[in-house]
Amino acid sequence: MLPQYERYSINVNGHYTFDPRAEVFWETKYVYGEWESDGGGFNFTDLLYGAPDNPFLPEALRPFIDEANGVGFVGPGGLYMSRDSDDWGDNTTTTERETYRLVGGLRGAFEETGIDYEISANYGKFNRNVIDRNDMIADRFFAAIDAVTDPATGEAVCRSDLDPTAYPRTTPFDIFSFVGGGVRSSCVH
């Protein structure tokens, strides 16, 4: 239920009094953490759209398409299908975090005036590295399943390779939207 988490933390603090009224001090810190989390299944593969002109659409399903009316299991002139997403692999994210912090300074008191002082400098750095595995790039995925036959070559290609303004159907719930109404990139890149 909880992700595996490794964390290491080192703190080294100190001071050195070189005069009864003054001392130097330092603080150092290093923290490293790494954990993996499971993103769960890929539920976006429910009700994927298959256009009537998709060359990969099996012949056994073609009788269920009513291109003129868009009825039955269909979206506008095509089919909505579901597929098992187990072949995508684990949807796992690894996160690594590192924190460095250094503080150094001088502090003391002016006995004659009763004023305390502290002068210090601080340096810190935080790094985070996130590795998403098997994460879907939505515009490319939906462009890839929106295949058509290239009239020039007779080969199956993405519709967006022939028409860069083509907007691929996603799901009947239209939970994915793409900037500018079309795909942002070709499916083959």
N, C-alpha and C positions, 0 to 999 in steps of 0.2 A: 504494500500500500504506500509506503514511503520510499522515495528514491534513495539509493545507496549514496552516502555522502562522506567524503574524506575531507578533513580540515586540519591544517597545521598552523600553529601560531607561535611566533617567537617574539618576545619582548626583552630588550636589554636596556635598562635605565641606570644611570649613575650620576655621581657628582664628585668633584674634587675641590676641597677648600684649600686654597693656596695663601689665603690671608684671612684673619678673623672677620674681616668685613666683606669678603668676596669669595665666590666659588663659581666654577664652571660646571655646567650640567649638560646631560645628553639623554635623549630618549630615542630608541630605535624600535621599529616594529616591522615584522614581515608576517603576512597571513596568506595562506594558499588554501583554496577550496576547490573541489571537483565533485560533480555529481551527474548522474544520468537520470533522465526522466522519460517515461513512456508517454507518447502523445496519443495513445489509443489507436483505434482502427481508422481506416479511411472510409468514412461514411458518404463521401461525395460521389462514390461510384454507383449509388442507387439512381435509377431512372436517367441513364445517360441517353442522349438523343442520337438516333441514327437517321440521317437524311435519306430520302429515297434514292438519291444518286450516289450513295456511298458504295464503292465497289466491294467493300468487305462485308456488307450486309448479306447474311446467308439467304439463299433462294427460298428456303423453307419459311422465312419470315415475310417475304415480299407479298404474299396474299393478304396479309393483315394491314397493308398500307393502302389507304384510299387517298391518292395524291390530290384528287379534286376537292374532297371535302375535309380532309384532315380529321377523320373519325377513328374510333376504336381505341387502340393502345397508343394513339398517335399524338404528336404535337402537330404543328402545321406541316402536313404532308409527310410525316416520318414516324418512326417508332421511338418510344422511350423504353430502354432496356436496363437491366440491372446486371452487375457482374460481381463476382467474389473478389475482394481486394487482398486476399492472403498472399498473392504472388508479389505484392509490393515490398514485402519484408517488414521488419520492425520499424515503427515510427518513433525513433529514439533520438533524443537530444542530449549532447554532452556539453556541460558548461564548466569552464575553468575560470577562476578568479584569483588575481594576485593583488595584494596591497603592500606598498612600501611606504614607510614614514620615518623621517629623520628630523629630530629637533635638537638644536644645540644653542647654548647661550651662556650668559654671564649674569649673576644676580648677587645682590648684596645690599649694604646699607651705608649711608653716610651718617656716622655716629654723631657728628657735630650738629646735624640738622634734624635727625630722626626720620629722614626720607629713605624709603626702600626703593630699589630699582631692579629691573629685569630687562635684559636685552636678549632677544632670541631670534633665530631663523628657523623656518619650517619648510621642509620639502616632502611632498607626498606624490605617489603615483598609483593609479589603479588601472589594471588591465583586465579585460574580460574577453574570453574567446568562446563563442558558441558554435557548435557543430551540429547542424540538423541533418539527419540521415533520412533518406527516402521521403523528403518533403516534396510536395507537388508544386510545380510552377504552373499555376492555373491557366494562364493564357496559352501556354505551349501544349498543355495536356488537352484542352478542349479543341485547340486548332488541330492537333494530331488525330483526334478521333473524328474530326469533320473532314474526311477524305473524299476526294472526287477523282475521276479519271481525267488526266491531262489530254486534251484533244490533239495536241501536237505529237505526243509520244505514246499515248495509250497506257501509260503507267499511272499507278495510284499516287496521288500527291495530296498535300493539304490544300483545302480550298483557299486558304489565305496566301499560299504561294502563287496562285493564279490571280487572286483578287485581294490585295492587301487591305481593302476596306471591309472585307467579309466579317461579319460578327458571328462567331460560332455559338450555336445554341448550347446551353450548359445543362440545366435541369429545368423541369417545369416550374420550379419555384424561383428561378433566376437569382440564385444566391451569390453568383459570381458576376461581377461587372468589370468591364475593361475600359480603360481610359480612351475617350474619343469614339466610343461605340464600336471599335474594331479591335482586332488583336494587336498587341504591342510588338509582336515579333513573329517571324516565320517559325513553323514547327520543326524545321530541320536544323536550326542553329543551336 
